[in-house]
């Protein structure tokens, strides 16, 4: 506790963290649950072998002949969001 100029005690306020520890990182064709405590904001990659990746899934590759893209099933993304919310509850 601290004392103000009138020598009375004041309580110090603790502000809880606004950003949850775990978050879902959804990109074109992949999704990951990542840990904010290990996440390096200067590293923009997202791979299964990153230290902050808790869980990772890659979608299927689609080659149209002119364009290569990736598709991930929305059910997988939903599962990741649910699991992420459960991790943040603990």
Biopython code that builds the backbone (N, CA, C, O; Angstrom):
import numpy as np
from Bio.PDB.StructureBuilder import StructureBuilder

atoms = [
    (1, "UNK", "N", (0.834, -1.191, 0.000)),
    (1, "UNK", "CA", (0.000, 0.000, 0.000)),
    (1, "UNK", "C", (0.873, 1.247, 0.000)),
    (1, "UNK", "O", (2.010, 1.235, 0.473)),
    (2, "UNK", "N", (0.320, 2.306, -0.535)),
    (2, "UNK", "CA", (1.029, 3.573, -0.586)),
    (2, "UNK", "C", (0.306, 4.603, 0.265)),
    (2, "UNK", "O", (-0.880, 4.462, 0.561)),
    (3, "UNK", "N", (1.036, 5.639, 0.655)),
    (3, "UNK", "CA", (0.421, 6.724, 1.418)),
    (3, "UNK", "C", (0.377, 7.960, 0.544)),
    (3, "UNK", "O", (1.335, 8.271, -0.164)),
    (4, "UNK", "N", (-0.752, 8.669, 0.601)),
    (4, "UNK", "CA", (-0.844, 9.906, -0.171)),
    (4, "UNK", "C", (-0.313, 11.063, 0.669)),
    (4, "UNK", "O", (0.213, 10.834, 1.759)),
    (5, "UNK", "N", (-0.437, 12.295, 0.190)),
    (5, "UNK", "CA", (0.121, 13.459, 0.876)),
    (5, "UNK", "C", (-0.509, 13.712, 2.245)),
    (5, "UNK", "O", (0.087, 14.416, 3.060)),
    (6, "UNK", "N", (-1.678, 13.169, 2.521)),
    (6, "UNK", "CA", (-2.342, 13.359, 3.814)),
    (6, "UNK", "C", (-2.032, 12.209, 4.772)),
    (6, "UNK", "O", (-2.661, 12.091, 5.823)),
    (7, "UNK", "N", (-1.073, 11.370, 4.415)),
    (7, "UNK", "CA", (-0.662, 10.222, 5.215)),
    (7, "UNK", "C", (-1.783, 9.210, 5.442)),
    (7, "UNK", "O", (-1.806, 8.533, 6.470)),
    (8, "UNK", "N", (-2.688, 9.105, 4.514)),
    (8, "UNK", "CA", (-3.729, 8.074, 4.590)),
    (8, "UNK", "C", (-3.363, 6.993, 3.585)),
    (8, "UNK", "O", (-2.785, 7.277, 2.536)),
    (9, "UNK", "N", (-3.696, 5.771, 3.907)),
    (9, "UNK", "CA", (-3.351, 4.664, 3.026)),
    (9, "UNK", "C", (-4.299, 4.592, 1.834)),
    (9, "UNK", "O", (-5.507, 4.776, 1.980)),
    (10, "UNK", "N", (-3.749, 4.326, 0.670)),
    (10, "UNK", "CA", (-4.558, 4.136, -0.534)),
    (10, "UNK", "C", (-4.280, 2.739, -1.064)),
    (10, "UNK", "O", (-3.166, 2.236, -0.920)),
    (11, "UNK", "N", (-5.259, 2.116, -1.666)),
    (11, "UNK", "CA", (-5.110, 0.778, -2.219)),
    (11, "UNK", "C", (-4.656, 0.875, -3.667)),
    (11, "UNK", "O", (-5.079, 1.753, -4.419)),
    (12, "UNK", "N", (-3.787, -0.047, -4.031)),
    (12, "UNK", "CA", (-3.313, -0.091, -5.410)),
    (12, "UNK", "C", (-4.215, -1.008, -6.218)),
    (12, "UNK", "O", (-4.532, -2.116, -5.786)),
    (13, "UNK", "N", (-4.620, -0.553, -7.372)),
    (13, "UNK", "CA", (-5.538, -1.307, -8.228)),
    (13, "UNK", "C", (-4.753, -2.196, -9.192)),
    (13, "UNK", "O", (-3.759, -1.765, -9.777)),
    (14, "UNK", "N", (-5.198, -3.414, -9.347)),
    (14, "UNK", "CA", (-4.604, -4.328, -10.318)),
    (14, "UNK", "C", (-5.566, -4.479, -11.490)),
    (14, "UNK", "O", (-6.720, -4.870, -11.312)),
    (15, "UNK", "N", (-5.086, -4.169, -12.672)),
    (15, "UNK", "CA", (-5.913, -4.276, -13.876)),
    (15, "UNK", "C", (-5.643, -5.627, -14.513)),
    (15, "UNK", "O", (-4.496, -5.949, -14.822)),
    (16, "UNK", "N", (-6.693, -6.423, -14.715)),
    (16, "UNK", "CA", (-6.482, -7.741, -15.321)),
    (16, "UNK", "C", (-6.067, -7.628, -16.784)),
    (16, "UNK", "O", (-6.340, -6.630, -17.451)),
    (17, "UNK", "N", (-5.414, -8.656, -17.254)),
    (17, "UNK", "CA", (-4.992, -8.711, -18.651)),
    (17, "UNK", "C", (-6.206, -8.683, -19.576)),
    (17, "UNK", "O", (-7.163, -9.428, -19.364)),
    (18, "UNK", "N", (-6.173, -7.844, -20.582)),
    (18, "UNK", "CA", (-7.285, -7.723, -21.525)),
    (18, "UNK", "C", (-7.186, -8.789, -22.609)),
    (18, "UNK", "O", (-8.201, -9.329, -23.050)),
    (19, "UNK", "N", (-5.984, -9.086, -23.029)),
    (19, "UNK", "CA", (-5.756, -10.071, -24.086)),
    (19, "UNK", "C", (-5.693, -11.466, -23.465)),
    (19, "UNK", "O", (-4.912, -11.694, -22.541)),
    (20, "UNK", "N", (-6.504, -12.399, -23.959)),
    (20, "UNK", "CA", (-6.431, -13.759, -23.415)),
    (20, "UNK", "C", (-5.084, -14.400, -23.732)),
    (20, "UNK", "O", (-4.389, -13.996, -24.664)),
    (21, "UNK", "N", (-4.734, -15.400, -22.943)),
    (21, "UNK", "CA", (-3.436, -16.055, -23.144)),
    (21, "UNK", "C", (-3.378, -16.782, -24.480)),
    (21, "UNK", "O", (-2.394, -16.663, -25.210)),
    (22, "UNK", "N", (-4.425, -17.533, -24.806)),
    (22, "UNK", "CA", (-4.450, -18.305, -26.048)),
    (22, "UNK", "C", (-5.349, -17.611, -27.069)),
    (22, "UNK", "O", (-6.369, -17.023, -26.709)),
    (23, "UNK", "N", (-4.967, -17.683, -28.337)),
    (23, "UNK", "CA", (-5.780, -17.084, -29.397)),
    (23, "UNK", "C", (-5.726, -17.955, -30.647)),
    (23, "UNK", "O", (-4.782, -18.719, -30.848)),
    (24, "UNK", "N", (-6.753, -17.827, -31.480)),
    (24, "UNK", "CA", (-6.819, -18.581, -32.732)),
    (24, "UNK", "C", (-6.235, -17.712, -33.840)),
    (24, "UNK", "O", (-6.649, -16.569, -34.037)),
    (25, "UNK", "N", (-5.287, -18.262, -34.544)),
    (25, "UNK", "CA", (-4.648, -17.583, -35.673)),
    (25, "UNK", "C", (-5.107, -18.308, -36.934)),
    (25, "UNK", "O", (-4.625, -19.394, -37.255)),
    (26, "UNK", "N", (-6.046, -17.686, -37.639)),
    (26, "UNK", "CA", (-6.611, -18.291, -38.855)),
    (26, "UNK", "C", (-6.057, -17.563, -40.070)),
    (26, "UNK", "O", (-6.148, -16.341, -40.187)),
    (27, "UNK", "N", (-5.491, -18.336, -40.953)),
    (27, "UNK", "CA", (-4.916, -17.769, -42.178)),
    (27, "UNK", "C", (-5.456, -18.510, -43.378)),
    (27, "UNK", "O", (-6.297, -19.398, -43.236)),
    (28, "UNK", "N", (-4.979, -18.153, -44.563)),
    (28, "UNK", "CA", (-5.433, -18.802, -45.789)),
    (28, "UNK", "C", (-4.980, -20.258, -45.801)),
    (28, "UNK", "O", (-3.841, -20.556, -46.159)),
    (29, "UNK", "N", (-5.874, -21.160, -45.410)),
    (29, "UNK", "CA", (-5.581, -22.585, -45.489)),
    (29, "UNK", "C", (-5.024, -23.223, -44.246)),
    (29, "UNK", "O", (-4.780, -24.430, -44.241)),
    (30, "UNK", "N", (-4.810, -22.462, -43.184)),
    (30, "UNK", "CA", (-4.345, -23.076, -41.944)),
    (30, "UNK", "C", (-4.953, -22.353, -40.746)),
    (30, "UNK", "O", (-5.402, -21.211, -40.834)),
    (31, "UNK", "N", (-4.949, -23.061, -39.636)),
    (31, "UNK", "CA", (-5.461, -22.488, -38.394)),
    (31, "UNK", "C", (-4.595, -23.020, -37.259)),
    (31, "UNK", "O", (-4.138, -24.162, -37.296)),
    (32, "UNK", "N", (-4.374, -22.177, -36.248)),
    (32, "UNK", "CA", (-3.550, -22.587, -35.122)),
    (32, "UNK", "C", (-4.084, -21.963, -33.841)),
    (32, "UNK", "O", (-4.669, -20.880, -33.850)),
    (33, "UNK", "N", (-3.867, -22.673, -32.743)),
    (33, "UNK", "CA", (-4.065, -22.082, -31.422)),
    (33, "UNK", "C", (-2.673, -21.699, -30.951)),
    (33, "UNK", "O", (-1.761, -22.525, -30.925)),
    (34, "UNK", "N", (-2.521, -20.426, -30.579)),
    (34, "UNK", "CA", (-1.200, -19.909, -30.202)),
    (34, "UNK", "C", (-1.225, -19.360, -28.787)),
    (34, "UNK", "O", (-2.275, -18.969, -28.277)),
    (35, "UNK", "N", (-0.073, -19.336, -28.168)),
    (35, "UNK", "CA", (0.099, -18.890, -26.791)),
    (35, "UNK", "C", (0.722, -17.496, -26.787)),
    (35, "UNK", "O", (1.837, -17.307, -27.273)),
    (36, "UNK", "N", (-0.004, -16.519, -26.234)),
    (36, "UNK", "CA", (0.498, -15.144, -26.179)),
    (36, "UNK", "C", (1.756, -15.006, -25.333)),
    (36, "UNK", "O", (2.564, -14.112, -25.584)),
    (37, "UNK", "N", (1.941, -15.863, -24.346)),
    (37, "UNK", "CA", (3.118, -15.764, -23.485)),
    (37, "UNK", "C", (4.398, -16.164, -24.223)),
    (37, "UNK", "O", (5.492, -15.760, -23.831)),
    (38, "UNK", "N", (4.263, -16.949, -25.280)),
    (38, "UNK", "CA", (5.427, -17.374, -26.056)),
    (38, "UNK", "C", (5.492, -16.722, -27.430)),
    (38, "UNK", "O", (6.486, -16.868, -28.142)),
    (39, "UNK", "N", (4.435, -16.001, -27.808)),
    (39, "UNK", "CA", (4.306, -15.418, -29.149)),
    (39, "UNK", "C", (5.265, -14.242, -29.342)),
    (39, "UNK", "O", (5.344, -13.348, -28.499)),
    (40, "UNK", "N", (5.980, -14.254, -30.442)),
    (40, "UNK", "CA", (6.864, -13.155, -30.825)),
    (40, "UNK", "C", (6.138, -12.315, -31.868)),
    (40, "UNK", "O", (5.970, -12.769, -33.000)),
    (41, "UNK", "N", (5.699, -11.095, -31.521)),
    (41, "UNK", "CA", (4.931, -10.275, -32.471)),
    (41, "UNK", "C", (5.718, -9.889, -33.726)),
    (41, "UNK", "O", (5.119, -9.525, -34.739)),
    (42, "UNK", "N", (7.041, -9.962, -33.672)),
    (42, "UNK", "CA", (7.855, -9.631, -34.843)),
    (42, "UNK", "C", (7.961, -10.794, -35.823)),
    (42, "UNK", "O", (8.424, -10.616, -36.950)),
    (43, "UNK", "N", (7.534, -11.984, -35.401)),
    (43, "UNK", "CA", (7.572, -13.166, -36.262)),
    (43, "UNK", "C", (6.177, -13.377, -36.841)),
    (43, "UNK", "O", (5.242, -13.695, -36.106)),
    (44, "UNK", "N", (6.030, -13.204, -38.147)),
    (44, "UNK", "CA", (4.692, -13.280, -38.743)),
    (44, "UNK", "C", (4.359, -14.654, -39.318)),
    (44, "UNK", "O", (3.321, -14.811, -39.961)),
    (45, "UNK", "N", (5.207, -15.640, -39.103)),
    (45, "UNK", "CA", (4.943, -16.979, -39.624)),
    (45, "UNK", "C", (3.985, -17.767, -38.746)),
    (45, "UNK", "O", (3.798, -17.452, -37.570)),
    (46, "UNK", "N", (3.387, -18.782, -39.323)),
    (46, "UNK", "CA", (2.498, -19.668, -38.578)),
    (46, "UNK", "C", (2.697, -21.084, -39.101)),
    (46, "UNK", "O", (2.202, -21.442, -40.169)),
    (47, "UNK", "N", (3.432, -21.886, -38.330)),
    (47, "UNK", "CA", (3.717, -23.272, -38.691)),
    (47, "UNK", "C", (3.559, -24.144, -37.461)),
    (47, "UNK", "O", (3.580, -23.653, -36.332)),
    (48, "UNK", "N", (3.401, -25.433, -37.682)),
    (48, "UNK", "CA", (3.236, -26.376, -36.579)),
    (48, "UNK", "C", (4.469, -26.422, -35.677)),
    (48, "UNK", "O", (4.357, -26.769, -34.502)),
    (49, "UNK", "N", (5.638, -26.078, -36.206)),
    (49, "UNK", "CA", (6.867, -26.177, -35.424)),
    (49, "UNK", "C", (7.244, -24.904, -34.665)),
    (49, "UNK", "O", (8.306, -24.852, -34.046)),
    (50, "UNK", "N", (6.401, -23.889, -34.702)),
    (50, "UNK", "CA", (6.665, -22.656, -33.939)),
    (50, "UNK", "C", (6.491, -22.931, -32.455)),
    (50, "UNK", "O", (5.634, -23.728, -32.071)),
    (51, "UNK", "N", (7.288, -22.286, -31.619)),
    (51, "UNK", "CA", (7.270, -22.547, -30.186)),
    (51, "UNK", "C", (5.952, -22.135, -29.530)),
    (51, "UNK", "O", (5.564, -22.709, -28.512)),
    (52, "UNK", "N", (5.270, -21.163, -30.094)),
    (52, "UNK", "CA", (4.025, -20.676, -29.477)),
    (52, "UNK", "C", (2.775, -21.382, -30.001)),
    (52, "UNK", "O", (1.670, -21.070, -29.557)),
    (53, "UNK", "N", (2.919, -22.320, -30.930)),
    (53, "UNK", "CA", (1.766, -23.021, -31.508)),
    (53, "UNK", "C", (1.421, -24.238, -30.641)),
    (53, "UNK", "O", (2.227, -25.153, -30.471)),
    (54, "UNK", "N", (0.204, -24.220, -30.102)),
    (54, "UNK", "CA", (-0.291, -25.302, -29.253)),
    (54, "UNK", "C", (-0.902, -26.412, -30.110)),
    (54, "UNK", "O", (-0.695, -27.598, -29.853)),
    (55, "UNK", "N", (-1.657, -26.004, -31.132)),
    (55, "UNK", "CA", (-2.314, -26.956, -32.032)),
    (55, "UNK", "C", (-2.364, -26.324, -33.425)),
    (55, "UNK", "O", (-2.539, -25.112, -33.559)),
    (56, "UNK", "N", (-2.209, -27.155, -34.457)),
    (56, "UNK", "CA", (-2.127, -26.646, -35.828)),
    (56, "UNK", "C", (-2.853, -27.587, -36.770)),
    (56, "UNK", "O", (-2.803, -28.806, -36.604)),
    (57, "UNK", "N", (-3.530, -27.018, -37.762)),
    (57, "UNK", "CA", (-4.164, -27.822, -38.819)),
    (57, "UNK", "C", (-3.980, -27.101, -40.154)),
    (57, "UNK", "O", (-4.101, -25.880, -40.254)),
    (58, "UNK", "N", (-3.685, -27.900, -41.167)),
    (58, "UNK", "CA", (-3.507, -27.375, -42.524)),
    (58, "UNK", "C", (-4.662, -27.859, -43.376)),
    (58, "UNK", "O", (-5.089, -29.008, -43.263)),
    (59, "UNK", "N", (-5.164, -26.990, -44.220)),
    (59, "UNK", "CA", (-6.252, -27.365, -45.113)),
    (59, "UNK", "C", (-5.739, -28.097, -46.335)),
    (59, "UNK", "O", (-4.562, -28.446, -46.428)),
    (60, "UNK", "N", (-6.648, -28.322, -47.270)),
    (60, "UNK", "CA", (-6.251, -29.021, -48.490)),
    (60, "UNK", "C", (-5.865, -28.018, -49.572)),
    (60, "UNK", "O", (-6.437, -26.934, -49.681)),
    (61, "UNK", "N", (-4.882, -28.414, -50.361)),
    (61, "UNK", "CA", (-4.375, -27.576, -51.442)),
    (61, "UNK", "C", (-5.306, -27.693, -52.641)),
    (61, "UNK", "O", (-5.703, -28.795, -53.020)),
    (62, "UNK", "N", (-5.649, -26.565, -53.232)),
    (62, "UNK", "CA", (-6.510, -26.531, -54.414)),
    (62, "UNK", "C", (-5.720, -25.862, -55.538)),
    (62, "UNK", "O", (-5.331, -24.698, -55.441)),
    (63, "UNK", "N", (-5.497, -26.621, -56.597)),
    (63, "UNK", "CA", (-4.758, -26.109, -57.750)),
    (63, "UNK", "C", (-5.715, -26.022, -58.924)),
    (63, "UNK", "O", (-6.144, -27.048, -59.452)),
    (64, "UNK", "N", (-6.051, -24.815, -59.335)),
    (64, "UNK", "CA", (-6.991, -24.616, -60.443)),
    (64, "UNK", "C", (-6.293, -24.549, -61.798)),
    (64, "UNK", "O", (-6.946, -24.413, -62.833)),
    (65, "UNK", "N", (-4.980, -24.644, -61.787)),
    (65, "UNK", "CA", (-4.218, -24.507, -63.035)),
    (65, "UNK", "C", (-3.666, -23.105, -63.178)),
    (65, "UNK", "O", (-2.548, -22.927, -63.663)),
    (66, "UNK", "N", (-4.427, -22.108, -62.764)),
    (66, "UNK", "CA", (-3.975, -20.720, -62.811)),
    (66, "UNK", "C", (-3.635, -20.198, -61.416)),
    (66, "UNK", "O", (-2.872, -19.245, -61.256)),
    (67, "UNK", "N", (-4.217, -20.845, -60.423)),
    (67, "UNK", "CA", (-4.091, -20.346, -59.057)),
    (67, "UNK", "C", (-3.991, -21.520, -58.093)),
    (67, "UNK", "O", (-4.712, -22.509, -58.222)),
    (68, "UNK", "N", (-3.103, -21.396, -57.144)),
    (68, "UNK", "CA", (-3.019, -22.386, -56.062)),
    (68, "UNK", "C", (-3.508, -21.700, -54.789)),
    (68, "UNK", "O", (-3.022, -20.632, -54.416)),
    (69, "UNK", "N", (-4.457, -22.318, -54.147)),
    (69, "UNK", "CA", (-5.000, -21.781, -52.903)),
    (69, "UNK", "C", (-5.221, -22.924, -51.922)),
    (69, "UNK", "O", (-4.983, -24.086, -52.254)),
    (70, "UNK", "N", (-5.662, -22.608, -50.754)),
    (70, "UNK", "CA", (-5.878, -23.602, -49.705)),
    (70, "UNK", "C", (-7.287, -23.464, -49.168)),
    (70, "UNK", "O", (-7.835, -22.363, -49.116)),
    (71, "UNK", "N", (-7.869, -24.577, -48.771)),
    (71, "UNK", "CA", (-9.204, -24.558, -48.174)),
    (71, "UNK", "C", (-9.164, -25.345, -46.868)),
    (71, "UNK", "O", (-8.679, -26.475, -46.823)),
    (72, "UNK", "N", (-9.672, -24.738, -45.823)),
    (72, "UNK", "CA", (-9.784, -25.444, -44.546)),
    (72, "UNK", "C", (-11.260, -25.524, -44.173)),
    (72, "UNK", "O", (-11.990, -24.539, -44.285)),
    (73, "UNK", "N", (-11.685, -26.675, -43.740)),
    (73, "UNK", "CA", (-13.082, -26.916, -43.378)),
    (73, "UNK", "C", (-13.482, -25.995, -42.223)),
    (73, "UNK", "O", (-12.786, -25.952, -41.209)),
    (74, "UNK", "N", (-14.582, -25.261, -42.356)),
    (74, "UNK", "CA", (-15.043, -24.375, -41.277)),
    (74, "UNK", "C", (-15.298, -25.107, -39.957)),
    (74, "UNK", "O", (-15.223, -24.500, -38.888)),
    (75, "UNK", "N", (-15.599, -26.408, -40.025)),
    (75, "UNK", "CA", (-15.797, -27.185, -38.789)),
    (75, "UNK", "C", (-14.509, -27.257, -37.972)),
    (75, "UNK", "O", (-14.541, -27.221, -36.742)),
    (76, "UNK", "N", (-13.383, -27.360, -38.664)),
    (76, "UNK", "CA", (-12.096, -27.404, -37.978)),
    (76, "UNK", "C", (-11.831, -26.076, -37.271)),
    (76, "UNK", "O", (-11.366, -26.051, -36.132)),
    (77, "UNK", "N", (-12.129, -24.983, -37.952)),
    (77, "UNK", "CA", (-11.938, -23.657, -37.358)),
    (77, "UNK", "C", (-12.826, -23.507, -36.118)),
    (77, "UNK", "O", (-12.382, -22.983, -35.096)),
    (78, "UNK", "N", (-14.063, -23.960, -36.207)),
    (78, "UNK", "CA", (-14.980, -23.901, -35.069)),
    (78, "UNK", "C", (-14.443, -24.724, -33.897)),
    (78, "UNK", "O", (-14.491, -24.277, -32.751)),
    (79, "UNK", "N", (-13.935, -25.914, -34.180)),
    (79, "UNK", "CA", (-13.349, -26.759, -33.133)),
    (79, "UNK", "C", (-12.170, -26.060, -32.460)),
    (79, "UNK", "O", (-12.026, -26.120, -31.239)),
    (80, "UNK", "N", (-11.336, -25.405, -33.245)),
    (80, "UNK", "CA", (-10.189, -24.689, -32.692)),
    (80, "UNK", "C", (-10.661, -23.538, -31.796)),
    (80, "UNK", "O", (-10.085, -23.307, -30.732)),
    (81, "UNK", "N", (-11.688, -22.826, -32.214)),
    (81, "UNK", "CA", (-12.204, -21.710, -31.395)),
    (81, "UNK", "C", (-12.758, -22.210, -30.063)),
    (81, "UNK", "O", (-12.560, -21.575, -29.027)),
    (82, "UNK", "N", (-13.447, -23.342, -30.091)),
    (82, "UNK", "CA", (-13.995, -23.912, -28.863)),
    (82, "UNK", "C", (-12.864, -24.351, -27.939)),
    (82, "UNK", "O", (-12.879, -24.050, -26.746)),
    (83, "UNK", "N", (-11.892, -25.058, -28.489)),
    (83, "UNK", "CA", (-10.759, -25.516, -27.691)),
    (83, "UNK", "C", (-9.970, -24.344, -27.115)),
    (83, "UNK", "O", (-9.509, -24.402, -25.974)),
    (84, "UNK", "N", (-9.816, -23.295, -27.894)),
    (84, "UNK", "CA", (-9.110, -22.101, -27.433)),
    (84, "UNK", "C", (-9.851, -21.453, -26.250)),
    (84, "UNK", "O", (-9.233, -21.050, -25.264)),
    (85, "UNK", "N", (-11.168, -21.362, -26.364)),
    (85, "UNK", "CA", (-11.966, -20.791, -25.273)),
    (85, "UNK", "C", (-11.825, -21.630, -24.005)),
    (85, "UNK", "O", (-11.746, -21.086, -22.904)),
    (86, "UNK", "N", (-11.795, -22.945, -24.157)),
    (86, "UNK", "CA", (-11.616, -23.836, -23.000)),
    (86, "UNK", "C", (-10.231, -23.656, -22.368)),
    (86, "UNK", "O", (-10.101, -23.675, -21.144)),
    (87, "UNK", "N", (-9.217, -23.487, -23.186)),
    (87, "UNK", "CA", (-7.878, -23.250, -22.655)),
    (87, "UNK", "C", (-7.816, -21.940, -21.871)),
    (87, "UNK", "O", (-7.126, -21.855, -20.855)),
    (88, "UNK", "N", (-8.533, -20.921, -22.340)),
    (88, "UNK", "CA", (-8.513, -19.622, -21.658)),
    (88, "UNK", "C", (-9.329, -19.632, -20.363)),
    (88, "UNK", "O", (-9.152, -18.756, -19.517)),
    (89, "UNK", "N", (-10.217, -20.608, -20.202)),
    (89, "UNK", "CA", (-10.999, -20.712, -18.973)),
    (89, "UNK", "C", (-10.189, -21.274, -17.816)),
    (89, "UNK", "O", (-10.500, -21.019, -16.653)),
    (90, "UNK", "N", (-9.155, -22.034, -18.132)),
    (90, "UNK", "CA", (-8.364, -22.662, -17.054)),
    (90, "UNK", "C", (-7.341, -21.735, -16.478)),
    (90, "UNK", "O", (-6.604, -22.116, -15.569)),
]
sb = StructureBuilder()
sb.init_structure("model")
sb.init_model(0)
sb.init_chain("A")
sb.init_seg("    ")
for serial, (resi, resn, name, xyz) in enumerate(atoms, 1):
    if name == "N":
        sb.init_residue(resn, " ", resi, " ")
    sb.init_atom(name, np.array(xyz, "f"), 0.0, 1.0, " ", f" {name:<3s}", serial, name[0])
structure = sb.get_structure()
